[in-house]
Amino acid sequence: MTRQRLRRGFSYGIGATIAMSIPMLLATVTGTSPMPQPIPKAVAGQLLGSGVPKPLLMALAIELHLGYGGLFGAALVRVAHPVTIWKGLGLGVVLWTLMQVTFLPFLGWGVFGTAITPKVAVATFVLHLVYGGVLGWALNRTTSVTSRESAATAD
């Protein structure tokens, strides 16, 4: 396992996190999100308490969200050979499930967001499919190009 491959997984994990964050933020801004606030912001607020200035809270929320996404991007390239879009989607489903039974109860939103509305589970499921799909697609594409380049230089 090369460091370059792990770095690529981390970088693409950040990119996939950004891709899932765009519809999340659009839904928040337009008022169509079933969540009272974006989950990364809610988690950061729960960890830091209510007396934290909003800019610091947002910076920590963004850093946690991107770091978490990057970490799991690196984990995917570590365990999946080759990475495929299906493996990325599978990772998205696993991460969604973990969030439903750990982070949402931690926030007081209930398992699968049921203390708020079942729509939370559906919305976050779609977002995690975006993350996993983008991550799996990007890593598969990169791995395929790298493999073809390696094969061409070996000839």
Secondary structure, 3 states (H helix, E strand, C coil): CCHHHHHHHHHHHHHHHHHHHHHHHHHHHHCCCCCCCCHHHHHHHHHHCCCCCHHHHHHHHHHHHHHHHHHHHHHHHHHCCCCCHHHHHHHHHHHHHHHHHCHHHHHCCCHHHCCCCCHHHHHHHHHHHHHHHHHHHHHHHHHHHHHHHHHHHHC
